[in-house]
Amino acid sequence: MPLFIAFAACALAALLASSALLPEPLYWVLKPLTLGLVIAHAWRRGVPAAGGRGALLAGLLLSLAGDIALLWPQQGFLPGLVAFLLAHLAYLFAFTRGARLFARAAPFVSYALVAGSVLAWLWPGVPAGLRLPVLMYVACLAAMAAQAAAAWLQQRGTPAEALARRAATGGLLFVLSDSLLATNRFGHPLPAASWWILLSYWAAQWLIASSLPPRRPD
């Protein structure tokens, strides 16, 4: 609980700094620090030698690299995109520990339809040089979220269901966050965009980290 309070306070302060309600330079410190607290939360969970835990931690560290890159929205966009693409591949591998890849078709079909619809709508606004990286990123993001949902469906009725549901919800929120980010960047500016994007992003990462089993009861 103390770690969650620190995480929530740090996230709120970062949001205030992003809106110039606190000194803007604080955002450069608080945004990476917020995800650092998520990493600390994940580090305290799971079986240390488990492959899924290592992949999930790798995904969080790659996300941190992406967060730092995106502090420079123009120059850092492509490096940040690549870092998050690799993070989603790491999460995808982690979620195959709960169910084999494509164990359930429905989540993959559903997320493919959602991702394809959003991409088709925003495609005219995506610069030509970014179209291939964006397409690859969307495919990895949708696959990660779909695999998390498939693992949850596979674990229903078992003791692991609650943890798998956290990962599935985290995957859904990640898709929401990136859809908002893409809309704001390639489509139409959104009011209070940074608040909606970051709140859904940080909630997604906290839930994904919380999908690791606790070493002591939650």
Disulfide bonds with the S-S distance in Angstrom:
none
